[in-house]
Amino acid sequence: MTGVGRVTLVGAGPGSADLITVRGMRRLAEADLVLYDALSSEEMRVYAPKARWFFVGKRACRQSIAQEVLNRLLVRYARRGLTVVRLKCGDPFVFGRGGEEGLALAEAGIPFEVVPGVSSAVAAPALAGIPVTHRGLASSFLVVTGHHEATYAPILDQLGPDSATLVIMMGLGQRARIAERLIARGWSGGTPAAVVVGAATPQSARWIGTLDGLGAAEVPPTSAGAPGLLVVGAVVGLAAELASDSASPLPQQHKGQT
């Protein structure tokens, strides 16, 4: 095979294989090689029947292939003339390091395309019955990563109580600290709050309660290890009436229970 190939950064969506975009499916069908991460659905392999699949193991707070190594792999295989898909959970440009990969490709002179995906920042709350905005309740929402306190603390400290819906991705391990911080800065302990785990996957589950109970919220054993996020704000109060049974079979739970 001669000539330079191309790379497409494809957003796989929040988990279910049928929530990838049509363009994403087409790019998979054209692929010679798919570099996929830990949260991309195995069911998506049917969309790329002729491709080789190579696991690159990107997963929050877990050992995985270094980003610099992954960038070099994308460049190397494209220079061999291959059509490469980098399949990333959610959207490539929402906490997905797609920008870093795009810059590496641009610097190397490799043609590339970005295919946006449905970000779990909005999809996971939606499947749990939580609109991140709702007239009369929330006119804006803020998305932050909950990996480390040093990252989210400066942002939360500037956010006024009830000023926006707060979505904290990858924040399960920090949920107690986050709740304490918000309450210390004026948020009511009775503010509706939610934990959404494994949205759009068979491991889906949710906890609905209040901010003062968020730290003690338990993740069901069947959902252990699944990706999750936190939602804080008045819109969480709509969950009981808006949860989508067809999109994700989230267990219906009572307030404050798992």
ROMAR-118810 format. One record per residue: residue in one letter; y, z, x of N, C-alpha, C, O in turn. Coordinates in nm, 2 decimals. Layout:
ROMAR-118810
A	Y	Z	X	Y	Z	X	Y	Z	X	Y	Z	X
...
//
This chain:
ROMAR-118810
M	-0.12	0.00	0.08	0.00	0.00	0.00	0.12	0.00	0.09	0.13	0.08	0.18
T	0.22	-0.09	0.06	0.34	-0.10	0.15	0.46	-0.07	0.07	0.46	-0.06	-0.06
G	0.57	-0.04	0.14	0.70	-0.01	0.08	0.71	0.13	0.04	0.61	0.21	0.04
V	0.83	0.17	0.01	0.85	0.31	-0.03	0.82	0.33	-0.18	0.86	0.25	-0.27
G	0.75	0.43	-0.22	0.73	0.46	-0.36	0.84	0.53	-0.42	0.96	0.52	-0.38
R	0.81	0.61	-0.53	0.92	0.68	-0.59	0.87	0.82	-0.64	0.74	0.84	-0.65
V	0.96	0.91	-0.67	0.92	1.04	-0.71	0.99	1.07	-0.85	1.11	1.03	-0.86
T	0.92	1.12	-0.94	0.98	1.17	-1.07	0.96	1.32	-1.08	0.85	1.37	-1.08
L	1.07	1.39	-1.10	1.07	1.53	-1.13	1.06	1.55	-1.28	1.15	1.52	-1.35
V	0.94	1.59	-1.33	0.91	1.59	-1.47	0.91	1.73	-1.52	0.83	1.81	-1.47
G	0.98	1.76	-1.62	0.97	1.89	-1.69	0.86	1.89	-1.79	0.85	1.81	-1.88
A	0.76	1.99	-1.77	0.64	1.99	-1.85	0.66	2.06	-1.98	0.58	2.06	-2.07
G	0.78	2.13	-2.00	0.80	2.20	-2.12	0.75	2.35	-2.11	0.71	2.39	-2.00
P	0.75	2.42	-2.22	0.72	2.56	-2.21	0.57	2.60	-2.20	0.54	2.72	-2.18
G	0.48	2.50	-2.21	0.34	2.54	-2.20	0.24	2.45	-2.26	0.14	2.40	-2.20
S	0.26	2.42	-2.39	0.17	2.34	-2.47	0.18	2.19	-2.42	0.29	2.14	-2.40
A	0.07	2.12	-2.41	0.07	1.99	-2.36	0.15	1.89	-2.45	0.20	1.79	-2.41
D	0.16	1.92	-2.58	0.22	1.83	-2.67	0.37	1.86	-2.68	0.44	1.80	-2.77
L	0.43	1.95	-2.60	0.57	1.97	-2.59	0.64	1.91	-2.47	0.76	1.93	-2.45
I	0.56	1.83	-2.40	0.62	1.75	-2.29	0.69	1.63	-2.36	0.65	1.59	-2.47
T	0.79	1.57	-2.30	0.86	1.46	-2.36	0.78	1.33	-2.35	0.69	1.32	-2.27
V	0.82	1.23	-2.43	0.75	1.10	-2.43	0.77	1.04	-2.29	0.68	0.98	-2.24
R	0.89	1.04	-2.24	0.91	0.99	-2.11	0.83	1.06	-2.00	0.78	0.99	-1.91
G	0.82	1.19	-2.01	0.74	1.26	-1.92	0.59	1.21	-1.92	0.53	1.20	-1.81
M	0.54	1.19	-2.04	0.40	1.14	-2.05	0.39	1.00	-1.99	0.29	0.97	-1.92
R	0.49	0.92	-2.01	0.48	0.78	-1.95	0.48	0.79	-1.80	0.41	0.71	-1.73
R	0.56	0.88	-1.74	0.57	0.89	-1.59	0.44	0.94	-1.54	0.39	0.90	-1.43
L	0.37	1.03	-1.61	0.24	1.08	-1.57	0.14	0.96	-1.58	0.05	0.95	-1.49
A	0.14	0.88	-1.68	0.05	0.77	-1.69	0.07	0.67	-1.57	-0.03	0.60	-1.54
E	0.18	0.66	-1.51	0.21	0.57	-1.40	0.18	0.63	-1.27	0.18	0.56	-1.17
A	0.15	0.76	-1.26	0.15	0.83	-1.14	0.02	0.80	-1.06	-0.09	0.79	-1.11
D	0.04	0.79	-0.92	-0.08	0.79	-0.83	-0.11	0.94	-0.79	-0.23	0.97	-0.76
L	-0.01	1.02	-0.79	-0.03	1.16	-0.74	0.06	1.25	-0.82	0.18	1.22	-0.85
V	0.00	1.36	-0.87	0.08	1.47	-0.94	0.08	1.60	-0.86	-0.03	1.65	-0.84
L	0.19	1.65	-0.82	0.20	1.78	-0.76	0.25	1.87	-0.87	0.36	1.86	-0.92
Y	0.16	1.96	-0.91	0.19	2.05	-1.03	0.19	2.19	-0.99	0.13	2.24	-0.89
D	0.26	2.27	-1.08	0.27	2.41	-1.05	0.18	2.50	-1.14	0.11	2.44	-1.22
A	0.19	2.63	-1.12	0.09	2.72	-1.19	0.11	2.72	-1.34	0.02	2.76	-1.40
L	0.22	2.68	-1.39	0.25	2.70	-1.53	0.24	2.57	-1.61	0.26	2.56	-1.73
S	0.20	2.46	-1.54	0.18	2.33	-1.60	0.05	2.33	-1.67	-0.05	2.36	-1.61
S	0.04	2.29	-1.80	-0.08	2.29	-1.87	-0.19	2.20	-1.81	-0.16	2.08	-1.78
E	-0.31	2.25	-1.80	-0.42	2.17	-1.75	-0.45	2.06	-1.85	-0.51	1.96	-1.81
E	-0.41	2.08	-1.97	-0.44	1.97	-2.07	-0.36	1.85	-2.05	-0.39	1.74	-2.10
M	-0.26	1.86	-1.96	-0.17	1.74	-1.94	-0.24	1.64	-1.84	-0.19	1.53	-1.82
R	-0.36	1.68	-1.79	-0.43	1.58	-1.70	-0.47	1.46	-1.77	-0.48	1.35	-1.71
V	-0.49	1.46	-1.90	-0.53	1.34	-1.98	-0.42	1.24	-1.98	-0.44	1.12	-2.01
Y	-0.29	1.28	-1.95	-0.18	1.19	-1.95	-0.18	1.11	-1.82	-0.11	1.01	-1.81
A	-0.25	1.15	-1.72	-0.24	1.09	-1.59	-0.39	1.06	-1.54	-0.43	1.12	-1.44
P	-0.46	0.98	-1.61	-0.61	0.96	-1.58	-0.64	0.90	-1.44	-0.74	0.92	-1.39
K	-0.54	0.83	-1.39	-0.57	0.76	-1.26	-0.52	0.84	-1.14	-0.54	0.80	-1.02
A	-0.44	0.94	-1.16	-0.38	1.01	-1.06	-0.46	1.12	-0.99	-0.55	1.18	-1.05
R	-0.43	1.15	-0.86	-0.49	1.27	-0.80	-0.39	1.38	-0.83	-0.27	1.36	-0.83
W	-0.45	1.50	-0.85	-0.37	1.62	-0.89	-0.38	1.71	-0.77	-0.49	1.75	-0.72
F	-0.26	1.76	-0.73	-0.26	1.86	-0.61	-0.18	1.98	-0.66	-0.06	1.97	-0.69
F	-0.24	2.09	-0.65	-0.18	2.22	-0.70	-0.09	2.27	-0.59	-0.13	2.29	-0.47
V	0.04	2.30	-0.62	0.13	2.35	-0.52	0.17	2.50	-0.56	0.25	2.55	-0.48
G	0.12	2.55	-0.66	0.12	2.69	-0.69	0.25	2.77	-0.70	0.26	2.89	-0.67
K	0.36	2.70	-0.75	0.48	2.77	-0.77	0.47	2.87	-0.88	0.44	2.83	-0.99
R	0.49	3.00	-0.85	0.48	3.10	-0.96	0.57	3.22	-0.92	0.58	3.26	-0.80
A	0.64	3.27	-1.01	0.74	3.38	-0.99	0.68	3.49	-0.91	0.58	3.55	-0.96
C	0.75	3.54	-0.80	0.71	3.66	-0.73	0.57	3.66	-0.68	0.51	3.76	-0.65
R	0.51	3.54	-0.66	0.37	3.53	-0.61	0.37	3.44	-0.49	0.45	3.34	-0.48
Q	0.28	3.46	-0.40	0.27	3.38	-0.28	0.24	3.24	-0.32	0.15	3.21	-0.41
S	0.30	3.14	-0.26	0.28	3.00	-0.30	0.33	2.91	-0.18	0.38	2.96	-0.08
I	0.31	2.79	-0.20	0.35	2.69	-0.09	0.50	2.70	-0.08	0.58	2.71	-0.17
A	0.55	2.70	0.05	0.69	2.71	0.07	0.77	2.59	0.02	0.71	2.48	0.02
Q	0.89	2.62	-0.03	0.96	2.51	-0.09	0.99	2.40	0.01	0.98	2.28	-0.02
E	1.01	2.43	0.14	1.04	2.33	0.24	0.92	2.24	0.27	0.93	2.12	0.29
V	0.80	2.30	0.26	0.68	2.23	0.28	0.66	2.13	0.16	0.62	2.02	0.18
L	0.68	2.18	0.04	0.67	2.10	-0.08	0.77	1.98	-0.07	0.73	1.87	-0.11
N	0.89	2.00	-0.03	0.99	1.89	-0.01	0.93	1.79	0.08	0.95	1.67	0.05
R	0.87	1.83	0.19	0.82	1.73	0.29	0.70	1.66	0.23	0.69	1.54	0.26
L	0.62	1.72	0.15	0.51	1.65	0.08	0.56	1.54	-0.01	0.51	1.43	-0.01
L	0.66	1.57	-0.09	0.72	1.47	-0.18	0.77	1.35	-0.10	0.74	1.23	-0.13
V	0.84	1.37	0.01	0.89	1.26	0.10	0.77	1.19	0.16	0.77	1.07	0.16
R	0.68	1.26	0.21	0.57	1.20	0.29	0.49	1.10	0.20	0.46	0.99	0.23
Y	0.45	1.15	0.08	0.37	1.06	-0.01	0.45	0.95	-0.07	0.39	0.84	-0.09
A	0.58	0.97	-0.09	0.66	0.85	-0.14	0.67	0.75	-0.03	0.67	0.63	-0.06
R	0.68	0.79	0.10	0.69	0.69	0.21	0.56	0.62	0.23	0.56	0.51	0.29
R	0.45	0.67	0.18	0.33	0.60	0.18	0.31	0.50	0.07	0.21	0.43	0.06
G	0.42	0.49	-0.02	0.42	0.39	-0.12	0.36	0.44	-0.25	0.34	0.36	-0.35
L	0.34	0.57	-0.26	0.28	0.62	-0.39	0.39	0.65	-0.49	0.50	0.68	-0.46
T	0.34	0.64	-0.62	0.42	0.69	-0.73	0.39	0.83	-0.76	0.28	0.86	-0.80
V	0.48	0.92	-0.73	0.46	1.06	-0.73	0.53	1.13	-0.85	0.65	1.10	-0.87
V	0.46	1.22	-0.92	0.52	1.30	-1.02	0.52	1.45	-0.97	0.41	1.50	-0.94
R	0.63	1.51	-0.97	0.64	1.65	-0.95	0.65	1.72	-1.08	0.75	1.72	-1.15
L	0.54	1.78	-1.13	0.53	1.83	-1.27	0.56	1.98	-1.26	0.49	2.06	-1.20
K	0.67	2.01	-1.33	0.73	2.15	-1.32	0.74	2.21	-1.46	0.77	2.14	-1.56
C	0.70	2.34	-1.47	0.71	2.40	-1.60	0.86	2.40	-1.65	0.95	2.40	-1.57
G	0.87	2.40	-1.78	1.01	2.40	-1.84	1.09	2.28	-1.81	1.04	2.17	-1.82
D	1.21	2.30	-1.75	1.30	2.20	-1.71	1.32	2.21	-1.56	1.33	2.32	-1.51
P	1.32	2.09	-1.49	1.33	2.10	-1.34	1.45	2.17	-1.29	1.45	2.22	-1.18
F	1.56	2.16	-1.37	1.69	2.21	-1.32	1.72	2.35	-1.38	1.83	2.40	-1.36
V	1.62	2.42	-1.44	1.65	2.55	-1.50	1.55	2.65	-1.42	1.43	2.66	-1.46
F	1.60	2.71	-1.32	1.52	2.80	-1.24	1.39	2.73	-1.19	1.29	2.80	-1.17
G	1.40	2.60	-1.17	1.28	2.53	-1.12	1.29	2.47	-0.99	1.20	2.40	-0.94
R	1.40	2.49	-0.92	1.42	2.43	-0.78	1.42	2.28	-0.78	1.40	2.22	-0.67
G	1.44	2.22	-0.89	1.44	2.07	-0.90	1.56	2.02	-0.82	1.55	1.91	-0.76
G	1.67	2.09	-0.82	1.79	2.05	-0.74	1.76	2.04	-0.60	1.80	1.95	-0.53
E	1.68	2.14	-0.54	1.65	2.14	-0.40	1.56	2.02	-0.37	1.58	1.96	-0.26
E	1.46	1.99	-0.45	1.37	1.88	-0.43	1.45	1.75	-0.44	1.42	1.66	-0.36
G	1.54	1.74	-0.54	1.62	1.61	-0.55	1.71	1.59	-0.43	1.72	1.48	-0.38
L	1.77	1.70	-0.37	1.85	1.68	-0.26	1.77	1.64	-0.13	1.81	1.56	-0.06
A	1.65	1.69	-0.12	1.56	1.66	-0.01	1.52	1.51	-0.02	1.52	1.44	0.08
L	1.49	1.46	-0.14	1.46	1.32	-0.16	1.58	1.23	-0.13	1.56	1.13	-0.07
A	1.70	1.27	-0.18	1.82	1.19	-0.16	1.85	1.18	-0.01	1.88	1.07	0.04
E	1.83	1.29	0.06	1.86	1.29	0.21	1.76	1.20	0.28	1.80	1.14	0.38
A	1.64	1.19	0.23	1.54	1.11	0.29	1.54	0.96	0.25	1.47	0.88	0.30
G	1.63	0.93	0.15	1.64	0.80	0.10	1.53	0.76	0.01	1.50	0.64	0.00
I	1.47	0.85	-0.06	1.36	0.83	-0.15	1.41	0.81	-0.29	1.48	0.90	-0.34
P	1.38	0.70	-0.36	1.42	0.69	-0.50	1.35	0.79	-0.59	1.24	0.82	-0.57
F	1.43	0.85	-0.67	1.37	0.95	-0.76	1.45	0.96	-0.89	1.56	0.91	-0.91
E	1.38	1.01	-0.99	1.43	1.03	-1.13	1.40	1.17	-1.18	1.30	1.23	-1.14
V	1.49	1.22	-1.26	1.47	1.35	-1.32	1.44	1.33	-1.47	1.52	1.26	-1.54
V	1.33	1.38	-1.52	1.29	1.37	-1.66	1.31	1.52	-1.71	1.22	1.60	-1.69
P	1.41	1.55	-1.79	1.43	1.68	-1.84	1.31	1.73	-1.93	1.24	1.65	-1.99
G	1.29	1.86	-1.93	1.19	1.92	-2.01	1.25	2.02	-2.10	1.36	2.06	-2.09
V	1.17	2.07	-2.20	1.22	2.17	-2.29	1.21	2.31	-2.21	1.10	2.35	-2.18
S	1.32	2.37	-2.19	1.32	2.49	-2.11	1.27	2.61	-2.20	1.30	2.62	-2.32
S	1.19	2.69	-2.14	1.14	2.81	-2.21	1.25	2.91	-2.24	1.23	3.00	-2.32
A	1.37	2.89	-2.17	1.48	2.98	-2.20	1.52	2.97	-2.35	1.57	3.07	-2.41
V	1.50	2.85	-2.41	1.53	2.84	-2.55	1.41	2.82	-2.64	1.40	2.86	-2.75
A	1.30	2.76	-2.58	1.18	2.73	-2.65	1.10	2.86	-2.68	1.05	2.87	-2.79
A	1.09	2.95	-2.58	1.01	3.07	-2.61	1.07	3.16	-2.72	1.00	3.20	-2.81
P	1.20	3.18	-2.71	1.26	3.26	-2.83	1.24	3.18	-2.96	1.22	3.24	-3.06
A	1.26	3.05	-2.96	1.25	2.97	-3.08	1.11	2.99	-3.14	1.10	3.01	-3.26
L	1.01	2.98	-3.06	0.87	2.99	-3.11	0.84	3.13	-3.16	0.75	3.15	-3.24
A	0.92	3.23	-3.11	0.90	3.37	-3.16	0.99	3.40	-3.28	1.00	3.51	-3.32
G	1.06	3.30	-3.33	1.15	3.31	-3.44	1.29	3.36	-3.41	1.36	3.42	-3.49
I	1.33	3.34	-3.28	1.46	3.39	-3.24	1.55	3.28	-3.20	1.53	3.21	-3.10
P	1.65	3.24	-3.28	1.75	3.14	-3.24	1.85	3.21	-3.14	1.90	3.31	-3.17
V	1.87	3.14	-3.03	1.96	3.21	-2.93	2.10	3.21	-2.98	2.18	3.29	-2.93
T	2.14	3.12	-3.07	2.27	3.12	-3.14	2.25	3.12	-3.29	2.15	3.06	-3.34
H	2.34	3.18	-3.36	2.33	3.19	-3.51	2.46	3.22	-3.56	2.52	3.32	-3.52
R	2.51	3.14	-3.66	2.64	3.17	-3.71	2.65	3.31	-3.77	2.57	3.36	-3.85
G	2.76	3.38	-3.73	2.78	3.51	-3.77	2.72	3.62	-3.68	2.75	3.74	-3.70
L	2.62	3.58	-3.60	2.55	3.68	-3.51	2.58	3.65	-3.36	2.60	3.75	-3.29
A	2.57	3.53	-3.32	2.59	3.50	-3.18	2.64	3.35	-3.16	2.57	3.26	-3.21
S	2.75	3.34	-3.10	2.81	3.20	-3.08	2.78	3.15	-2.93	2.82	3.04	-2.90
S	2.71	3.23	-2.85	2.68	3.19	-2.72	2.56	3.27	-2.67	2.52	3.37	-2.72
F	2.50	3.21	-2.56	2.39	3.29	-2.50	2.40	3.27	-2.35	2.45	3.17	-2.29
L	2.34	3.37	-2.28	2.34	3.38	-2.13	2.20	3.38	-2.08	2.12	3.47	-2.13
V	2.17	3.30	-1.99	2.03	3.30	-1.93	2.04	3.34	-1.78	2.12	3.29	-1.71
V	1.97	3.45	-1.75	1.96	3.49	-1.61	1.82	3.51	-1.57	1.73	3.52	-1.65
T	1.79	3.52	-1.44	1.66	3.55	-1.39	1.65	3.70	-1.36	1.74	3.76	-1.31
G	1.54	3.75	-1.40	1.52	3.90	-1.38	1.44	3.94	-1.26	1.38	4.05	-1.26
H	1.42	3.85	-1.17	1.34	3.88	-1.05	1.38	4.01	-0.98	1.30	4.10	-0.96
H	1.51	4.01	-0.94	1.56	4.12	-0.86	1.69	4.18	-0.91	1.77	4.10	-0.96
E	1.70	4.31	-0.91	1.82	4.37	-0.96	1.95	4.32	-0.89	2.05	4.31	-0.95
A	1.94	4.29	-0.76	2.06	4.25	-0.69	2.11	4.11	-0.74	2.23	4.08	-0.73
T	2.02	4.04	-0.81	2.06	3.91	-0.86	2.12	3.92	-1.00	2.22	3.87	-1.03
Y	2.05	4.00	-1.09	2.10	4.01	-1.23	2.21	4.11	-1.25	2.29	4.10	-1.34
A	2.21	4.22	-1.17	2.30	4.33	-1.19	2.45	4.29	-1.20	2.52	4.33	-1.29
P	2.50	4.21	-1.10	2.64	4.17	-1.11	2.68	4.09	-1.24	2.79	4.10	-1.29
I	2.58	4.02	-1.29	2.61	3.94	-1.41	2.61	4.03	-1.54	2.70	4.02	-1.62
L	2.51	4.12	-1.55	2.50	4.21	-1.66	2.61	4.30	-1.66	2.66	4.34	-1.77
D	2.66	4.34	-1.55	2.77	4.44	-1.54	2.90	4.38	-1.60	2.99	4.46	-1.64
Q	2.91	4.25	-1.60	3.04	4.19	-1.65	3.02	4.14	-1.80	3.12	4.10	-1.86
L	2.90	4.16	-1.85	2.88	4.11	-1.99	2.91	4.23	-2.09	2.84	4.33	-2.09
G	3.00	4.20	-2.17	3.04	4.30	-2.27	2.93	4.32	-2.38	2.86	4.23	-2.41
P	2.91	4.44	-2.43	2.81	4.47	-2.53	2.82	4.37	-2.65	2.93	4.35	-2.71
D	2.71	4.31	-2.69	2.70	4.22	-2.80	2.79	4.10	-2.79	2.81	4.04	-2.89
S	2.83	4.06	-2.67	2.92	3.95	-2.66	2.84	3.82	-2.66	2.90	3.71	-2.68
A	2.71	3.82	-2.63	2.63	3.70	-2.63	2.48	3.74	-2.64	2.44	3.85	-2.62
T	2.40	3.64	-2.68	2.25	3.67	-2.67	2.21	3.66	-2.53	2.25	3.57	-2.45
L	2.14	3.76	-2.48	2.09	3.77	-2.34	1.95	3.73	-2.33	1.86	3.79	-2.40
V	1.92	3.62	-2.25	1.78	3.58	-2.23	1.75	3.61	-2.08	1.82	3.55	-1.99
I	1.66	3.69	-2.05	1.62	3.72	-1.91	1.48	3.66	-1.88	1.38	3.71	-1.93
M	1.48	3.56	-1.80	1.36	3.49	-1.77	1.29	3.56	-1.65	1.36	3.61	-1.56
M	1.16	3.57	-1.65	1.09	3.63	-1.54	1.13	3.78	-1.52	1.14	3.83	-1.41
G	1.16	3.85	-1.63	1.21	3.98	-1.63	1.12	4.09	-1.68	1.17	4.20	-1.69
L	0.99	4.06	-1.70	0.90	4.16	-1.75	0.89	4.29	-1.66	0.90	4.40	-1.71
G	0.88	4.26	-1.53	0.87	4.38	-1.44	0.99	4.46	-1.43	0.99	4.58	-1.38
Q	1.11	4.41	-1.47	1.23	4.48	-1.46	1.29	4.53	-1.60	1.40	4.57	-1.60
R	1.20	4.52	-1.70	1.26	4.54	-1.83	1.31	4.68	-1.85	1.41	4.70	-1.92
A	1.25	4.78	-1.79	1.31	4.92	-1.80	1.44	4.93	-1.74	1.53	4.99	-1.79
R	1.45	4.88	-1.62	1.58	4.88	-1.54	1.69	4.81	-1.61	1.80	4.85	-1.62
I	1.65	4.69	-1.67	1.75	4.61	-1.74	1.80	4.68	-1.86	1.92	4.69	-1.89
A	1.71	4.74	-1.94	1.75	4.82	-2.06	1.84	4.93	-2.02	1.94	4.96	-2.09
E	1.80	5.01	-1.92	1.89	5.12	-1.88	2.03	5.08	-1.83	2.13	5.14	-1.86
R	2.03	4.96	-1.77	2.16	4.92	-1.72	2.25	4.87	-1.83	2.37	4.91	-1.83
L	2.20	4.80	-1.93	2.28	4.76	-2.04	2.33	4.88	-2.12	2.44	4.88	-2.16
I	2.24	4.98	-2.15	2.28	5.09	-2.23	2.39	5.17	-2.15	2.48	5.22	-2.21
A	2.37	5.18	-2.02	2.47	5.25	-1.94	2.61	5.19	-1.94	2.71	5.25	-1.92
R	2.61	5.06	-1.98	2.74	4.98	-1.98	2.78	4.96	-2.12	2.86	4.86	-2.15
G	2.74	5.04	-2.22	2.79	5.03	-2.35	2.71	4.97	-2.46	2.75	4.97	-2.57
W	2.60	4.90	-2.42	2.52	4.84	-2.53	2.45	4.95	-2.61	2.40	5.05	-2.55
S	2.44	4.94	-2.74	2.37	5.04	-2.82	2.22	5.03	-2.80	2.16	4.93	-2.78
G	2.16	5.15	-2.79	2.02	5.16	-2.78	1.95	5.09	-2.90	1.83	5.06	-2.89
G	2.02	5.08	-3.01	1.96	5.02	-3.13	1.97	4.87	-3.13	1.93	4.80	-3.23
T	2.03	4.81	-3.03	2.04	4.66	-3.02	1.90	4.60	-3.03	1.81	4.63	-2.95
P	1.88	4.50	-3.12	1.75	4.43	-3.13	1.71	4.37	-2.99	1.79	4.32	-2.92
A	1.58	4.38	-2.96	1.53	4.33	-2.83	1.39	4.28	-2.85	1.32	4.32	-2.94
A	1.35	4.19	-2.77	1.22	4.13	-2.78	1.16	4.10	-2.64	1.23	4.07	-2.54
V	1.03	4.10	-2.63	0.95	4.05	-2.52	0.87	3.93	-2.57	0.79	3.95	-2.67
V	0.88	3.82	-2.51	0.80	3.70	-2.55	0.72	3.66	-2.43	0.77	3.63	-2.32
V	0.59	3.66	-2.45	0.49	3.63	-2.34	0.41	3.51	-2.37	0.36	3.50	-2.49
G	0.39	3.42	-2.28	0.30	3.31	-2.30	0.33	3.22	-2.41	0.24	3.17	-2.48
A	0.46	3.20	-2.44	0.50	3.11	-2.55	0.43	2.97	-2.53	0.42	2.92	-2.42
A	0.39	2.91	-2.64	0.33	2.78	-2.65	0.20	2.77	-2.57	0.16	2.66	-2.52
T	0.13	2.88	-2.55	0.00	2.89	-2.48	-0.09	2.97	-2.57	-0.05	3.05	-2.66
P	-0.22	2.97	-2.54	-0.32	3.06	-2.62	-0.29	3.20	-2.59	-0.35	3.29	-2.66
Q	-0.22	3.24	-2.49	-0.19	3.38	-2.45	-0.07	3.43	-2.52	-0.02	3.54	-2.49
S	-0.01	3.36	-2.61	0.12	3.39	-2.67	0.12	3.53	-2.74	0.02	3.56	-2.81
A	0.22	3.60	-2.72	0.24	3.73	-2.79	0.38	3.77	-2.79	0.46	3.72	-2.70
R	0.42	3.86	-2.87	0.56	3.91	-2.87	0.56	4.06	-2.91	0.48	4.11	-2.98
W	0.67	4.12	-2.86	0.70	4.26	-2.90	0.84	4.25	-2.95	0.93	4.19	-2.89
I	0.86	4.31	-3.07	1.00	4.32	-3.13	1.03	4.46	-3.15	0.96	4.54	-3.20
G	1.15	4.50	-3.10	1.19	4.64	-3.11	1.34	4.65	-3.08	1.42	4.57	-3.13
T	1.38	4.76	-3.01	1.52	4.78	-2.98	1.53	4.80	-2.83	1.44	4.83	-2.76
L	1.66	4.80	-2.79	1.69	4.81	-2.64	1.64	4.94	-2.58	1.59	4.94	-2.47
D	1.65	5.05	-2.66	1.60	5.17	-2.60	1.45	5.19	-2.59	1.40	5.28	-2.53
G	1.38	5.10	-2.65	1.23	5.10	-2.64	1.18	4.99	-2.56	1.06	4.98	-2.54
L	1.27	4.90	-2.50	1.22	4.79	-2.43	1.14	4.83	-2.30	1.05	4.76	-2.27
G	1.19	4.93	-2.23	1.12	4.97	-2.11	0.97	5.01	-2.13	0.89	4.99	-2.04
A	0.94	5.06	-2.25	0.81	5.10	-2.28	0.72	5.00	-2.35	0.61	5.02	-2.38
A	0.78	4.88	-2.37	0.71	4.77	-2.44	0.59	4.73	-2.36	0.60	4.72	-2.24
E	0.47	4.72	-2.43	0.35	4.69	-2.36	0.31	4.54	-2.38	0.33	4.49	-2.49
V	0.26	4.48	-2.28	0.21	4.34	-2.29	0.06	4.35	-2.32	-0.01	4.42	-2.25
P	0.01	4.28	-2.43	-0.13	4.29	-2.46	-0.22	4.25	-2.35	-0.18	4.16	-2.27
P	-0.33	4.31	-2.33	-0.42	4.27	-2.22	-0.46	4.12	-2.22	-0.48	4.06	-2.12
T	-0.46	4.06	-2.34	-0.50	3.92	-2.35	-0.39	3.83	-2.30	-0.41	3.71	-2.27
S	-0.27	3.88	-2.28	-0.15	3.81	-2.23	-0.12	3.84	-2.09	-0.02	3.79	-2.03
A	-0.20	3.93	-2.02	-0.17	3.97	-1.89	-0.16	3.85	-1.79	-0.25	3.77	-1.79
G	-0.06	3.85	-1.71	-0.04	3.74	-1.62	0.03	3.62	-1.67	0.07	3.53	-1.60
A	0.05	3.61	-1.80	0.12	3.50	-1.86	0.27	3.51	-1.84	0.32	3.62	-1.82
P	0.34	3.40	-1.83	0.49	3.41	-1.80	0.56	3.47	-1.93	0.51	3.45	-2.04
G	0.67	3.54	-1.90	0.74	3.60	-2.02	0.88	3.61	-1.99	0.93	3.59	-1.88
L	0.95	3.64	-2.10	1.10	3.67	-2.09	1.14	3.77	-2.19	1.07	3.81	-2.28
L	1.26	3.82	-2.17	1.32	3.92	-2.26	1.44	3.85	-2.34	1.51	3.77	-2.28
V	1.46	3.90	-2.46	1.57	3.86	-2.54	1.64	3.98	-2.60	1.57	4.07	-2.65
V	1.77	3.99	-2.58	1.85	4.10	-2.63	1.96	4.05	-2.71	2.04	3.97	-2.66
G	1.98	4.10	-2.83	2.09	4.06	-2.92	2.06	4.06	-3.06	1.94	4.07	-3.10
A	2.16	4.05	-3.15	2.14	4.06	-3.29	2.05	3.96	-3.35	1.98	3.98	-3.45
V	2.04	3.84	-3.28	1.95	3.73	-3.33	1.81	3.77	-3.33	1.73	3.71	-3.41
V	1.77	3.86	-3.25	1.63	3.91	-3.25	1.59	3.96	-3.39	1.47	3.96	-3.43
G	1.68	4.01	-3.46	1.65	4.06	-3.60	1.61	3.96	-3.70	1.56	3.99	-3.80
L	1.62	3.83	-3.66	1.57	3.72	-3.75	1.43	3.68	-3.73	1.37	3.60	-3.80
A	1.36	3.74	-3.63	1.23	3.70	-3.58	1.13	3.70	-3.69	1.04	3.61	-3.71
A	1.13	3.81	-3.77	1.02	3.83	-3.87	1.02	3.71	-3.97	0.92	3.68	-4.03
E	1.14	3.66	-4.00	1.15	3.55	-4.10	1.14	3.41	-4.05	1.11	3.32	-4.12
L	1.16	3.39	-3.91	1.17	3.26	-3.86	1.06	3.22	-3.76	1.06	3.11	-3.71
A	0.97	3.31	-3.73	0.86	3.28	-3.64	0.78	3.16	-3.69	0.75	3.15	-3.80
S	0.75	3.07	-3.59	0.68	2.94	-3.62	0.53	2.96	-3.60	0.49	2.97	-3.48
D	0.46	2.96	-3.71	0.31	2.97	-3.69	0.25	2.85	-3.64	0.15	2.85	-3.56
S	0.31	2.73	-3.67	0.25	2.60	-3.63	0.27	2.57	-3.48	0.19	2.51	-3.41
A	0.39	2.62	-3.43	0.42	2.58	-3.29	0.35	2.68	-3.19	0.31	2.63	-3.08
S	0.34	2.80	-3.23	0.28	2.90	-3.14	0.23	3.02	-3.22	0.30	3.08	-3.29
P	0.10	3.05	-3.21	0.04	3.15	-3.30	0.07	3.29	-3.25	-0.02	3.36	-3.20
L	0.20	3.33	-3.25	0.24	3.46	-3.21	0.20	3.57	-3.31	0.22	3.55	-3.43
P	0.14	3.67	-3.26	0.10	3.78	-3.35	0.22	3.84	-3.42	0.33	3.86	-3.36
Q	0.21	3.86	-3.55	0.32	3.93	-3.62	0.31	4.08	-3.60	0.21	4.14	-3.63
Q	0.41	4.13	-3.54	0.41	4.27	-3.50	0.52	4.35	-3.57	0.63	4.29	-3.60
H	0.50	4.48	-3.59	0.60	4.56	-3.65	0.70	4.60	-3.54	0.67	4.61	-3.42
K	0.82	4.64	-3.58	0.92	4.68	-3.49	0.88	4.79	-3.40	0.83	4.90	-3.45
G	0.89	4.77	-3.27	0.86	4.87	-3.17	0.71	4.88	-3.14	0.67	4.97	-3.06
Q	0.63	4.79	-3.19	0.48	4.80	-3.17	0.44	4.67	-3.09	0.51	4.57	-3.10
T	0.33	4.68	-3.03	0.27	4.56	-2.96	0.14	4.52	-3.04	0.07	4.43	-3.00
//
